[in-house]
Amino acid sequence: MPEPALPTTTVPQYVGPGQTSNRMTRVLTILQAEPERLWHSREIAELLGDVTPVTTCRQLTRWTKKGMIKRLRTGRYAAVAPETPPLA
């Protein structure tokens, strides 16, 4: 079965410093839907449908450095586990 075609250009979504883009919200929703799964960057790009694989990798790298998601191994990403408050 052939892989789905991905766009050759990305629709820019710059929203300004300190703000979360719609794309970031969509990625978090995807990762949090199956928190134990290791998502490949290409799978994420396919689900988004409006971004090239190269741009997806760049964005995932940026968001990993900011601590918004985690990279578990090359090309594999997952949601950051929510912090649980300490028991009193």
Secondary structure, 3 states (H helix, E strand, C coil): CCCCCCCCCCCCCCCCCCCCCHHHHHHHHHHHHCCCCCEEHHHHHHHHCCCCHHHHHHHHHHHHHCCCEEEEECCEEEECCCCCCCCC
